[in-house]
Amino acid sequence: MLLPVDSTEKLSFNRCIMDGDLVIVYERHDVMKPINVSEKGVLQNRFGVFKHSDWIGKPFGSKAFSSKGGFVYLLAPTPELWTLVLSHRTQILYIADISFVIMYLEIVPGCVVLESGTGSGSLTTSLARAVAPNGHVYTFDFHEQRAVSAREDFERTGLSSLVTVGVRDIQGEGFPDEFIGRADSVFLDLPQPWLAIPSAAKMLQQDGVLCSFSPCIEQVQRSCETLKSSFTDIRTFEILLHTYEVREGNLASLQDSDGVLASLKSSKKRPRSTNGQEDSRPQSVMARRIGEVRGHTGYLTFARLSCIG
């Protein structure tokens, strides 16, 4: 499972892998896969053949070797790793957005959170960890098959006691009346979120917080107009994630394909060459942007239920 849900257990994976456990098999930083361990199971990849029976009894984080001498790492299935390996039924939120959402929604253990729509369940998984062990996430999707697939994922990851999946058109019907005044937080990921905002306002407890995720600024503008009737402290953010490589080198070697270079001038020196003579090229500790920049995925709008009236 992704995390212990027994209130007597600490959120820790300091235990050994058992038959039936979900394990994230790490081949390299961009190649990972979720595997349910079984006594007779076998994993075959470019590193060789791995018997699941050899994994049982090893601590999470162990290096497992194949018959050919190749190896993989057996990682505990945290929500962060699950986000990277889950099946994409829809566009998902990634770690930068998810962490921002959980903090600004002020989600803590014991909270009741309403979500629409469920999609691939990336955010839902992290919400479940945030409310554990005594809170609950009620998530809704209008698409029945997506809801069924999400429910199966939560059962597989051991989160069923923390997450309830419903099939409902929240834009057209609103949230069920049974949640009126019960929710600490509401998250909306809908094409027309402004249609669900009046219902969300009824669900929230006094001073509760709503977040709406939208890919287009026009959706944000319309949502903000609707929010003004019942909410205050309305704010919209765009999260951009840049990855940098920091290492020692000279200017020429550290320029990227566009000639763009960012410098962190922490030190400069002339390193010695292999023959003991100083290299004439000055060296600096430099930083350059690498990989694909995670650019715009959408806008996050937060608002707090007004206490007036």
N, C-alpha and C positions, 0 to 999 in steps of 0.2 A: 504494500500500500504506500501511498505518497507520504503519509504521516500517521503516527499513532493518534487515535481519537479517544482512547480511554483517558479520563481526566486524571488518573493516578500515574500515567506515564509522562515522562518528559518528551519534548519534541526532539528526539535523538535517534540516530541510526547506528548507535554503538552496539550492534548485535550482529550475529552471524546470519548469512543467507539461509533461508529454509525452503523446502519444497513448496511451490505455489507462490513464492514471492515474485513481485515485479522488479526487474533489474534493468537499469539503463546500461547497455553495452557500449562502451566508448572505444572506437577504433582510432579516431583522430578528432580534432576540434570540430570538423564539419561533417563527420560521419558517426552518428550514434543511432541506436535502435532500441526500442523497448522489448524486453523478452520476459515472458512468464516462465519461471524455472519449473521444470518437471524432472523427476528422477530419471526418466528414459529419454529426455529431450536432447537434441543435438543442434548446435549452431555451426554452420559451415560458411566461411567467407574467405577472402583472399589470404588470410593469415593461417588458414588451416581448419581443422575440425575440432570443435570444442564440445565436450560432454558436459551437460548440465550437472551430472552427478558429481563432477569434480568441483563445481562451484559451491555445492551445499556444504555448509559448515565454515566457509570462508567469511571473513568480515567484509562489509561493504567497503569499497575502495580498493579491494585487492586486485592484483595483477593475475590474470588467468592465462595459462599457456596452452597452446594447441599441440597436437601430435607432431607438428612440423617445427615446433619451437617458436612460432609466432605468438603474440600475446594481445590481449585486450584488457581494459579495466572494467570492473563491475561496480557501477556507481549506484548510490541510493537514489530513488526516483523522486527528487524534489520538484515542486511546481515549476521552478525555473528550467530544469532539464525537460520536464514534460512538455512545456511550451515549445521546445525545440524539436520534439520527436512526435508529437501528436498528429493525427490525420487531419488535414486541412479541408474541412467541409465548406468553410467560408474564409474570408480574410480574417486574420487574427490580430490581437494586440500582443505586442512583445514586452520584454521586461521593463524598458524605460517607461512606457505608457502605464503598464500595470502597477509599478511601484508608486508612480505619481498618483494614480487613481485611488489606490488603497490609503495613501497618506491623506489626501485632500478630502476623501469621504470619511475620514476619521474612524476607520473600522478597527475595532479591537475585539479581543475574545468576548464572546457572549452576544455580539450584535446580530440583529436580524437584517438581512440584505435582500432586496428585490432586484432582479436583473431581467432585462429584455433587450435583444434576444440572445439566446444561448450560443448559437453558432457552433464553433468547434470546441468551446469549453475552455479556452486558454485562460481567460480572465477568471472564470468561475472557479477553476482549480486553485488559484491564488487567493480568491475571496474565501474559499473554504478553509484554507490554512489560517487566514487572518481572524476568522470568527471562532475557530476551534478553541477549546473542546466543547463549549456549551452553546455556541451560536448556531445560526442556520442561514443557508442561502437558498432562496426560492427563485429559480430561473425559468423563464418562459420563452418558447419559440413557436412561431405560427406554423412552421414546417414540421409535420409529424415525424418524418423519417429522420430529420436532423435531431429532433428531440429524443427519439429512440436511440440513435447512435451515441448521443451525449450521455444518456442514462447508462448505456452499456459501458462507456468509458469510465464513468464515475464508480460503477460497480467493480470494474477491473482494477481501478486505482485505490479502492477501499474508502471512497469518500461518500458512499450512499447515505451514511448516517448524518452527514453535514449538508447534503445538497438534495433538493427535491426539484425534479424537472417536470414542467407542465407544458401542455400544448394549448396555446391561446394567442389570439390576435390582440395584443395589448393596444395597438393603435386604434383598433375599431371597438374593442370591448372594455379596455382599461384593465387594471389589475383586479383580481377577485375581492369582493367586499370583506372577506374574512380578514384581510390585512389592514383594514382602515385603522390608522393611528398606531400601528404596530412596528413599522419599519424604521430603523435607524438611518438607513441609507438606501438610495435607489440609483441604479445605473441603467441608462437607456442607450442602446445601439440600434437605432431604427432609421428607416428612410425618412420618415416624417415625425420626428420626436415631439414636435409641438402638439400633436394630436394626443399624446399620452401624458403630457405634463399636468393637466388638470387632475387626472386620476392619481398620478404620482404624488401630488400635493396632499391628497386625502389620505394616502397610505403612510406618510411620514409622521413621526412623532414631532412634538414641538422642538424646533431648532434642528431638525433633521437636515441632511445634505443630499442633494441630487447632483448627478453627473450625467451629461449627455455627450456621446461621441458622434461626430459627424465628419465625413470626408470633405465636405464643401462649405465654404464660408457663407453661402446663401442660406444653407440649412441652419447655420449658427445664428445668423441675423434673425431669422423668423422665430427660432426657438427662444432667443433672448427677449423678443417682444412679448411672447407668451409668458415667459417666466416673471416678467415685471409685475403681473397681477397678484402673485402669491409669494414671490421669493425676493430675497435681498442678497447683497454681497455677490452679485453675478460677475463671474470672471471666466475668461476664455484663454486657453494656453495651446501652443503648438510645441510638441516635443521633437527635437532633432538630436540624433545620436551620432557622434563622430568618433572614430577610432584612430588613435595615433600610435606610431612606433617611435620609441625613444631609444637612441643608441649613439655611440660615438662614431664620428666619421667626418669626411670633408664635404664641402658644399656640393661639389660635382656629383659625388656618389649618392647624396641624399635627396637630390631633386627628383620629384615625381615626373610622370609623363607630361604634365602640363607646365613643368618648370616651377611649380608652386612649392614653397619651402617655408616651414615655420621653425624658428630657432629658439631653443632654450639655452641661454648663455650662462650655464653654470660653471663651465671650466673650458680652458683652452690650453693645449700643450702640443709639443712635437714628439710623437711617439717614435721609439727606436725601430729601425728596420731589422730584418733577420740577421744582417751582417754586423749589427752593433752600432751602426751609424744612425744619426737622427734623420727621420723623414722630413723633407723640406716642406711638405704640405701641412698647413696648420689644421689641427683636429679640434672639433667642438662636440659637445653633447647637443644633439639636434633632435627635433621631433618633426615627423611628417605624417600627414594623414594617409592612412592605408585602407585598402579594401573598399568595399562599396559603402557609401554613406547612407545610413538609414534616414532618408529624407522624410518628406511630408507623408504621413499616413492618415492624418485627420486632426480635428480640433477637439479639445476637451473643454466643455463648459461646465462650471460648477456654480451652484446656487444654494443658499440656505433658506429654509422655509421661514417666512416672516412670522414673527410673534404677534404682529398687529392684527387686531380683529379676531 
